[in-house]
Amino acid sequence: MSKQLAGARFAVAVGFILVSGCSPQTGMSGEALFAQYCAGCHPDGRNTINPRKTLDRKSLEANNIKTPGEIVSKMRNPGVGMPRFDRNVITDKDAVKIAEYTLSSFQK
């Protein structure tokens, strides 16, 4: 993937987050929160920015991610290519819902 295309996808993702994440959403299911904040870059557990880092068990474990807390930590302090989701964008409670949904949904 070209750097220009990757940059454009990142910009779109950040724009989506800024528009959709202006106020924390509580009371939503993990699936709904995942759809709102994560599915743009992780459709069906894939990764449109870095295809080698999907949300399936093998990929997560290869990156030392095995628990909801470790997913929340990655959301709060992501690597290159992933936007940062701090507490004013996604509450701790909602971040855990997303993490639990991720662990239960994409573990092939």
Backbone as a chain_set.jsonl record, in Angstrom:
{"seq": "MSKQLAGARFAVAVGFILVSGCSPQTGMSGEALFAQYCAGCHPDGRNTINPRKTLDRKSLEANNIKTPGEIVSKMRNPGVGMPRFDRNVITDKDAVKIAEYTLSSFQK", "coords": {"N": [[0.851, -1.168, 0.0], [0.54, 2.21, -0.821], [2.238, 5.015, 0.666], [0.784, 7.329, 0.497], [-1.878, 6.442, 0.147], [-2.195, 5.035, 2.555], [-1.893, 7.153, 4.345], [-4.115, 8.679, 3.651], [-6.205, 6.947, 4.382], [-5.761, 6.87, 7.125], [-6.247, 9.56, 7.785], [-8.972, 9.734, 7.165], [-9.984, 7.922, 9.042], [-9.275, 9.212, 11.458], [-10.754, 11.569, 11.164], [-13.353, 10.488, 11.208], [-13.416, 9.521, 13.82], [-13.142, 11.88, 15.28], [-15.515, 13.19, 14.603], [-17.485, 11.317, 15.362], [-16.81, 10.784, 17.945], [-17.122, 12.881, 19.739], [-18.561, 13.166, 22.08], [-18.658, 11.089, 24.902], [-20.093, 7.866, 24.572], [-22.254, 6.084, 26.433], [-23.833, 3.118, 27.705], [-24.154, 1.696, 25.404], [-23.798, -1.347, 23.511], [-20.933, -3.571, 23.374], [-20.547, -4.433, 20.778], [-21.88, -2.432, 19.277], [-20.36, -0.195, 20.004], [-17.85, -0.993, 19.005], [-18.482, -1.011, 16.289], [-18.901, 1.724, 15.929], [-16.425, 2.982, 16.644], [-14.252, 1.36, 15.823], [-14.613, -0.369, 13.604], [-14.175, 0.877, 11.168], [-11.445, 0.742, 10.57], [-10.964, -1.846, 11.297], [-12.638, -3.868, 9.945], [-14.679, -6.68, 10.326], [-12.748, -7.746, 12.016], [-10.381, -7.561, 10.688], [-7.513, -5.638, 9.502], [-7.152, -2.633, 8.097], [-5.114, -0.816, 7.896], [-2.683, -2.005, 8.757], [-2.304, -4.954, 7.609], [-1.104, -7.21, 8.774], [-1.614, -7.138, 11.446], [-4.144, -8.209, 12.72], [-7.305, -8.759, 14.436], [-7.574, -11.337, 15.28], [-7.084, -14.237, 17.387], [-4.449, -15.395, 17.164], [-2.867, -13.323, 16.045], [-3.25, -11.273, 17.96], [-2.165, -12.502, 20.28], [0.462, -12.834, 19.409], [1.291, -10.287, 19.607], [1.356, -9.849, 22.285], [-1.177, -9.462, 23.472], [-3.771, -10.366, 25.328], [-5.831, -10.038, 27.123], [-8.802, -8.194, 28.153], [-7.937, -5.817, 29.419], [-5.419, -5.423, 28.286], [-6.085, -4.873, 25.668], [-7.499, -2.478, 26.026], [-5.394, -0.922, 26.98], [-3.844, -0.8, 24.641], [-5.598, 0.652, 23.063], [-5.518, 3.066, 24.385], [-2.827, 3.766, 24.216], [-1.681, 3.491, 21.425], [0.08, 1.903, 18.664], [2.023, 2.838, 15.751], [0.026, 4.207, 13.207], [-2.47, 3.749, 14.307], [-5.135, 5.531, 15.711], [-5.246, 7.368, 18.822], [-7.302, 6.579, 21.538], [-8.423, 8.287, 23.974], [-9.67, 8.763, 27.375], [-11.606, 10.76, 27.253], [-12.75, 10.4, 24.839], [-13.518, 7.672, 24.577], [-15.008, 6.151, 27.203], [-13.698, 4.448, 30.15], [-15.33, 2.296, 30.865], [-16.757, 1.801, 28.476], [-14.604, 1.232, 26.799], [-13.73, -1.187, 27.851], [-15.944, -2.746, 27.211], [-15.719, -2.776, 24.413], [-13.274, -4.125, 24.201], [-13.899, -6.642, 25.346], [-15.86, -7.495, 23.559], [-14.272, -7.671, 21.261], [-12.458, -9.747, 21.959], [-14.242, -11.866, 22.174], [-15.356, -12.093, 19.67], [-13.613, -12.281, 17.419], [-11.958, -14.481, 17.506], [-10.595, -16.76, 15.945]], "CA": [[0.0, 0.0, 0.0], [1.363, 3.408, -0.884], [2.173, 5.887, 1.846], [-0.289, 8.3, 0.276], [-3.141, 5.765, 0.44], [-2.228, 4.778, 3.995], [-2.128, 8.449, 4.987], [-5.501, 9.073, 3.399], [-7.05, 6.107, 5.238], [-5.571, 7.334, 8.503], [-6.941, 10.84, 7.915], [-10.406, 9.444, 7.193], [-10.274, 7.307, 10.34], [-9.199, 10.253, 12.488], [-11.922, 12.424, 10.977], [-14.514, 9.75, 11.701], [-13.328, 9.478, 15.278], [-13.409, 13.216, 15.804], [-16.929, 13.498, 14.427], [-18.339, 10.407, 16.116], [-16.385, 10.634, 19.322], [-17.093, 14.155, 20.447], [-19.063, 12.974, 23.436], [-18.628, 9.665, 25.224], [-21.355, 7.139, 24.447], [-22.372, 4.997, 27.394], [-25.068, 2.375, 27.56], [-24.143, 0.963, 24.145], [-23.161, -2.66, 23.577], [-19.577, -3.641, 22.84], [-20.647, -4.539, 19.317], [-22.226, -1.111, 18.739], [-19.192, 0.664, 20.206], [-16.853, -1.431, 18.04], [-18.934, -0.518, 14.983], [-18.739, 3.177, 15.893], [-15.055, 3.46, 16.791], [-13.18, 0.466, 15.385], [-14.883, -1.111, 12.374], [-13.64, 1.59, 10.004], [-10.097, 0.209, 10.306], [-10.955, -3.272, 11.648], [-13.872, -4.552, 9.536], [-14.662, -8.132, 10.553], [-11.535, -8.116, 12.729], [-9.187, -7.361, 9.858], [-6.818, -4.38, 9.76], [-6.949, -1.987, 6.802], [-3.877, -0.03, 7.953], [-1.579, -2.954, 8.834], [-2.956, -6.258, 7.471], [-0.452, -8.24, 9.589], [-2.068, -7.014, 12.833], [-5.595, -8.36, 12.776], [-7.829, -8.952, 15.781], [-7.752, -12.746, 15.611], [-6.317, -14.673, 18.562], [-3.036, -15.607, 16.837], [-2.229, -12.023, 15.878], [-3.24, -10.57, 19.249], [-1.2, -13.144, 21.169], [1.802, -12.54, 18.891], [1.592, -8.917, 20.041], [1.199, -9.836, 23.746], [-2.489, -8.937, 23.835], [-4.576, -11.549, 25.663], [-6.895, -9.711, 28.064], [-9.469, -6.917, 27.865], [-7.092, -4.711, 29.875], [-4.334, -5.196, 27.334], [-6.688, -4.2, 24.513], [-7.751, -1.092, 26.442], [-4.079, -0.264, 27.012], [-3.473, -0.532, 23.242], [-6.469, 1.732, 22.602], [-5.066, 4.306, 25.025], [-1.444, 4.043, 23.788], [-1.518, 2.639, 20.25], [1.288, 1.981, 17.863], [1.967, 3.633, 14.528], [-1.093, 3.956, 12.316], [-3.747, 3.663, 15.019], [-5.398, 6.73, 16.509], [-5.324, 7.204, 20.277], [-8.637, 6.746, 22.098], [-8.296, 8.561, 25.405], [-10.899, 8.626, 28.176], [-12.644, 11.734, 26.89], [-13.358, 9.909, 23.607], [-14.17, 6.417, 24.954], [-14.879, 5.954, 28.645], [-13.1, 3.17, 30.538], [-16.387, 1.273, 30.818], [-17.016, 1.477, 27.079], [-13.392, 0.618, 26.251], [-13.756, -2.589, 28.275], [-16.975, -3.399, 26.398], [-15.119, -3.0, 23.095], [-12.246, -5.161, 24.358], [-14.563, -7.927, 25.567], [-16.464, -7.851, 22.273], [-13.18, -8.059, 20.37], [-11.954, -11.066, 22.355], [-15.261, -12.911, 21.966], [-15.873, -12.113, 18.295], [-12.658, -12.487, 16.331], [-10.989, -15.489, 17.952], [-10.654, -17.914, 15.03]], "C": [[0.899, 1.234, 0.0], [1.209, 4.233, 0.383], [1.037, 6.886, 1.71], [-1.651, 7.678, 0.601], [-3.278, 5.481, 1.928], [-2.513, 6.072, 4.751], [-3.56, 8.911, 4.822], [-6.455, 8.254, 4.266], [-6.956, 6.549, 6.694], [-6.333, 8.633, 8.73], [-8.45, 10.641, 7.981], [-10.798, 8.856, 8.542], [-10.275, 8.344, 11.453], [-10.396, 11.188, 12.378], [-13.188, 11.775, 11.486], [-14.543, 9.745, 13.22], [-13.675, 10.829, 15.868], [-14.887, 13.568, 15.707], [-17.786, 12.618, 15.33], [-18.007, 10.351, 17.59], [-16.368, 11.909, 20.127], [-17.644, 14.054, 21.861], [-19.1, 11.479, 23.728], [-20.019, 9.052, 25.159], [-21.376, 6.025, 25.473], [-23.72, 4.321, 27.193], [-25.16, 1.6, 26.256], [-23.467, -0.389, 24.354], [-21.734, -2.576, 23.033], [-19.577, -3.709, 21.324], [-20.947, -3.181, 18.687], [-21.052, -0.142, 18.878], [-18.077, 0.309, 19.233], [-17.214, -0.895, 16.657], [-18.68, 0.98, 14.857], [-17.27, 3.595, 15.837], [-13.996, 2.631, 16.072], [-13.368, -0.132, 14.0], [-14.361, -0.417, 11.125], [-12.271, 1.071, 9.597], [-10.012, -1.293, 10.547], [-12.247, -3.965, 11.226], [-13.718, -6.064, 9.686], [-13.364, -8.604, 11.213], [-10.264, -7.989, 11.915], [-8.53, -6.04, 10.237], [-6.498, -3.745, 8.421], [-5.662, -1.166, 6.752], [-2.656, -0.949, 7.934], [-2.171, -4.372, 8.806], [-2.32, -7.384, 8.296], [-0.933, -8.211, 11.037], [-3.594, -7.017, 12.886], [-6.018, -8.56, 14.231], [-8.084, -10.419, 16.106], [-6.785, -13.133, 16.732], [-4.816, -14.776, 18.272], [-2.289, -14.277, 16.725], [-2.149, -11.258, 17.202], [-2.191, -11.173, 20.185], [0.235, -12.896, 20.725], [2.262, -11.142, 19.303], [1.355, -8.734, 21.537], [-0.115, -9.207, 24.2], [-3.412, -10.125, 24.051], [-5.778, -11.232, 26.539], [-7.593, -8.417, 27.642], [-8.605, -5.72, 28.277], [-5.968, -4.39, 28.914], [-4.854, -4.55, 26.048], [-6.96, -2.743, 24.846], [-6.435, -0.31, 26.473], [-3.623, 0.092, 25.601], [-4.33, 0.592, 22.668], [-5.979, 3.08, 23.139], [-3.671, 4.738, 24.557], [-1.113, 3.165, 22.585], [-0.151, 2.787, 19.595], [1.061, 2.866, 16.645], [0.759, 3.221, 13.691], [-2.448, 3.888, 12.988], [-3.953, 4.938, 15.836], [-5.515, 6.395, 17.992], [-6.759, 7.489, 20.739], [-8.502, 7.003, 23.59], [-9.67, 8.571, 26.064], [-11.983, 9.639, 27.832], [-13.295, 11.374, 25.555], [-14.151, 8.638, 23.897], [-13.937, 6.216, 26.446], [-14.22, 4.609, 28.94], [-14.116, 2.038, 30.427], [-16.654, 0.844, 29.378], [-15.803, 0.837, 26.414], [-13.337, -0.864, 26.626], [-14.808, -3.357, 27.476], [-16.436, -3.723, 25.003], [-14.114, -4.14, 23.171], [-12.874, -6.541, 24.53], [-15.233, -8.415, 24.282], [-15.394, -8.359, 21.302], [-12.694, -9.473, 20.694], [-12.971, -12.177, 22.092], [-15.651, -13.061, 20.507], [-14.877, -12.523, 17.222], [-11.613, -13.546, 16.648], [-11.128, -16.778, 17.136], [-9.628, -18.944, 15.398]], "O": [[1.89, 1.294, 0.727], [0.195, 4.162, 1.076], [0.4, 7.248, 2.7], [-2.483, 8.31, 1.253], [-4.352, 5.665, 2.5], [-3.298, 6.074, 5.7], [-4.151, 9.469, 5.747], [-7.407, 8.799, 4.825], [-7.961, 6.593, 7.404], [-6.995, 8.791, 9.756], [-9.131, 11.303, 8.764], [-11.816, 9.237, 9.121], [-11.172, 8.354, 12.295], [-10.989, 11.559, 13.392], [-14.011, 12.43, 12.126], [-15.596, 9.945, 13.827], [-14.417, 10.914, 16.847], [-15.447, 14.174, 16.621], [-18.705, 13.107, 15.987], [-18.828, 9.92, 18.4], [-15.648, 11.995, 21.122], [-17.219, 14.799, 22.745], [-19.528, 10.691, 22.884], [-20.995, 9.638, 25.628], [-20.572, 5.097, 25.379], [-24.63, 4.887, 26.587], [-26.153, 0.911, 26.023], [-22.658, -0.551, 25.267], [-21.378, -1.633, 22.326], [-18.72, -3.121, 20.663], [-20.341, -2.816, 17.679], [-20.782, 0.643, 17.968], [-17.424, 1.2, 18.689], [-16.353, -0.387, 15.939], [-18.286, 1.454, 13.792], [-16.912, 4.478, 15.057], [-12.933, 3.158, 15.741], [-12.389, -0.379, 13.295], [-14.127, -1.078, 10.113], [-11.971, 0.972, 8.407], [-9.092, -1.947, 10.057], [-12.898, -4.592, 12.061], [-12.738, -6.647, 9.222], [-12.931, -9.735, 10.993], [-9.178, -8.284, 12.413], [-8.951, -5.393, 11.196], [-5.661, -4.259, 7.679], [-5.174, -0.855, 5.665], [-1.706, -0.708, 7.189], [-2.501, -4.926, 9.854], [-2.954, -8.421, 8.493], [-0.689, -9.159, 11.784], [-4.237, -5.984, 13.069], [-5.188, -8.534, 15.139], [-8.74, -10.722, 17.102], [-5.798, -12.443, 16.986], [-4.002, -14.292, 19.059], [-1.191, -14.136, 17.263], [-1.117, -10.67, 17.528], [-1.421, -10.444, 20.81], [1.13, -12.762, 21.56], [3.458, -10.853, 19.343], [1.176, -7.612, 22.01], [-0.152, -8.498, 25.206], [-3.796, -10.809, 23.102], [-6.664, -12.074, 26.687], [-7.043, -7.636, 26.866], [-8.549, -4.72, 27.561], [-5.6, -3.228, 28.742], [-4.145, -3.77, 25.413], [-6.68, -1.862, 24.034], [-6.383, 0.84, 26.036], [-3.072, 1.172, 25.384], [-3.844, 1.397, 21.874], [-6.021, 4.095, 22.443], [-3.371, 5.931, 24.508], [-0.353, 2.204, 22.707], [0.644, 3.666, 19.93], [0.042, 3.548, 16.53], [0.504, 2.033, 13.493], [-3.475, 3.961, 12.314], [-3.058, 5.371, 16.563], [-5.846, 5.268, 18.36], [-7.349, 8.506, 20.377], [-8.469, 6.064, 24.386], [-10.695, 8.409, 25.402], [-13.161, 9.395, 28.097], [-14.296, 11.984, 25.178], [-15.315, 8.529, 23.514], [-12.794, 6.122, 26.895], [-14.187, 3.73, 28.078], [-13.793, 0.95, 29.949], [-16.763, -0.349, 29.096], [-15.963, -0.021, 25.546], [-12.943, -1.698, 25.811], [-14.577, -4.507, 27.103], [-16.668, -4.812, 24.477], [-14.1, -5.02, 22.31], [-12.42, -7.507, 23.917], [-15.18, -9.602, 23.957], [-15.595, -9.357, 20.61], [-12.538, -10.298, 19.794], [-12.585, -13.313, 21.816], [-16.233, -14.082, 20.139], [-15.283, -13.071, 16.197], [-10.505, -13.507, 16.115], [-11.711, -17.759, 17.599], [-9.53, -19.981, 14.742]]}, "num_chains": 1, "name": "protein.A"}
